[in-house]
């Protein structure tokens, strides 16, 4: 037996957005929040079919202090190739045609439903930018927290425990 109010829109869902005089009411979007991180995210086409490969500096020479007439040991900087894989965040919005046409404005009804999807996907993507971990969930992107989870060049020690680095 199908659960009422599951994945498909019902007459109850339609009634919740119907205006008193008919048609679709103006929906006050209290659940939708702005995710500025999404606007600032750098998006580019990958140079691989399923991702992007790039080279980063992995170490740099530090130099040596020396005295007169003493030698200096040679050093080198090193590089590493990193391959970022694609993460595909998808969902489906299904509304029965007859249900959407009830108030005479199927486009407005679909727009109210689609806003929920856009808001939800935006929140999921923003959270993933920080916390997604491909070592745990290989289908996701690899976020900042699993990359930068050690005190060092990019994580400052503010006196907390070394396992408590979860907030920017």
N, C-alpha and C positions, 0 to 999 in steps of 0.2 A: 504494500500500500504506500502511496506517495505521501510524504510529509507536507502538510499545508504550509504555504509560505516558504517553501524551499528555494530552489534555484529559478523558478519561473514566476513571472508576474501573474497576479490573480486579480479578481474583481475588487478585492479588499485593497490591494495596492493601488489600483486605479482610483477607487473612491477617496483615497487619502490625498490625491493631488487634484481632484475635480473641484472646480470653482462652484460656488452656490448657484450661479445662474447657468451653469454648463460650461464646457470647455475646461482648459487646464489652468489652475490657479497659479499665482506667482509663488514660487517656492523660496522661502528664506533659507539661505544656505549656511546654517549654523555649524554644520560638520566640516565644511570645506575650509581649509586653512591654506595660507600661502606657504610655499616651500621655496624660499629664495635660493637655496642650494641648487635646485633644479635649473633655475635661470642662469646660474653661474657655471654650471657644469660644461666642461669643454667636450663638444661632440665632434667627432671626425670619422671619416670613412677609414676602416682598417685596411692594412696592406696585406692581409691574409684573408682567405675565404671565410674563416670563422673567428677572426680576431685581429690583433695588431702586434707586431714585433718591433721592439726598439732597443737601443743600447743605452745603458746608464753607467756612470762612473761608480765603481764598487770600492775603490780605495785610492788614496792620493799620497804622494810622498810627503813626509813630515820634515825632512831636512835633518842635518846633523850639526851639532855644535862641535867646533874643533879648536885645537890649539895650533899655534904656529908650528910648522914642520910636521904636522900630523895629517894623515889622510882622512878621507871621507868615504864611507861605504856607499856604493851606488844604490839607487832606489828606482822604483817605477810606479806609475799609476796603473790601475787595472780597470777593466771594463767587463760588463756582463750583459748578455742579451736576455731580455724579458719578453715573454709572450703573454699578452692579455687576451683572454677568450671572451667571446660575446656572451651576454646573458639576455635571454629573450623573456620579457615580462609580458604576458598575454592574458586575456580573458575574453569571454563572449557575453554579449547582452542579447537575450532572446525575449521578444515580446510577441504574443499572438497578435496577428493582424487585426482580428475582430476586436480584441481588447483595446488596441491602440486607436482604432477608429471610433470607439464609443462616443467620445465627445465631439467628434467632427474635426479634430485637429491632431492627427497622428504625429505630425512633426514636433509639435510642442510637447506631447506626452513622451516621445522618445528622447527629446532634449533633456527633460527632467531626469530620466533614467540614466542617460549618458553622462550627465554631470557627476553622478555618484561614482561611476566607473573612473572618470578622469581624476577625481579627487582621491579615490582609493589607490589608483595606480601611482599617482604622484607621491602619496605618503609612503607607499611601499618602496618606490625608487629612492626617495630621500633617506629612508632608514637604511636601505641597502648600501648606499654610498658610504655610510659610516660603519655599519656592523656586519654586512654579509661576509661570509667566509666560505670560499670555494673548497677548503679542506674538509668542511662539514657538509656543505651543500654544493656539489660541483656544478649545478645548473645555474647558480647565481654569479653575480659579479664578485670581485674580491674587494671588500671595503677597506677603509682607512684603519679601523681598529685592529684587524688581524695583521696588517702590514706594519703598523707603527705602534706596537704594543710593548716596547722595551724602552726604558729610560736611556736616553742617548742624544743623538743630534737633533731629533725632531720632537722628543717627548721630554718635558722638563720634570724634574723631581720636586714636587711641591710638598713633600713630607708624607705623602700617603704611602700605602703599601704598593709594591711593584705589581700586584695582581689586580689593582683597582684603577686602571687607566682606561676609563670608559667615557669620559666626558671632555669635549673640547671647550 
